[in-house]
Amino acid sequence: MCLAIPGQIKEITAELDDTFRMAKVSFGGISKEVNLALVPEARVGDYVMVHVGVAISRVDEEEARKTFTYLKQMGEVDELEDGG
């Protein structure tokens, strides 16, 4: 099954232009480098849904927290919590 995981943008780490950007995104305390090309409107502090290292949409904080909680209950975020 393919899942998108919610995370919060903590820092823009590379910016070629308004479209081609990379960011440090936090997933429950674990940070990963994420491509922001599909969400050019995303800014530091925003929550995004991430699939295979690419942010695919913005979501509000409440929705991100609910989704992360459901994924934890299903055991789908164990890899992130284990530092993987």
N, C-alpha and C positions, 0 to 999 in steps of 0.2 A: 504494500500500500504506500502511496506517495502522500506525504503530509507537508503542510506549510506550518511553520512554528512561529508564534509571535515573539517579537523582541523589540527592545527600545534602542533607538539610535543614540549613542553616547558621544560620538565624535565623527566628523567627516575627515577621512584620512587621506584621500586623494581626490582631486577635482580638475579634470581636463577642461570641462565646460559645465553648463547647467545640466546636461544629460548624463555625461560619463563621469560618475562619481563612485567612490568606495567609502564605506563607513564601518566603524567599530560598532557592533550591535550586541547588546546584552540580552541573554536568554536565561533568566533566573540566576544571574550572577556570573555566568560563563560568557565571555566575549568572543565573537567571531568576526572576521572580515566579510563584508557583504557588499555586493554590487547593487547600486541604486538606479541603474539605467531605466528601469521600468516605472519608477516612482520619482520623477524629477522634482515633484513638489515637496518631497519629504525633507524634513529639517531635523536638526539635533533636538531630542526630546520626543519626537514622534514615535509611535509604535507602528511597526510594519510586519506583514506576514512574509516569512522567508522560506523559499523552497530551493534546495540545492545551491545555496550560497547567493541567491538572487532575491531581493525584495520584490514581491509581486503586487502588493497593495498596502495602503495605509489603513489602520484601524484605530478606533478610539481606545483609550486605556482600559475601560471596563470590559470591552470585547476581548482585548488581548489577554487580560487576566483570567477571564472565564475560559477562553480557549486553552490557555496554558494549564489551568487547573484540570480541565477535562483530559488533556493529553497526559498529565501526570497520573491521573486516576487509571488511565488505560495502560500505563507503563511505557508510553511512547517517547518520553523524554529522559529516560534513564541514561542514555549515552551522554547527553549534555551535562547531567548532574554528576556523572562519573568522570567528567573532564575530557570525554572523547570528542 
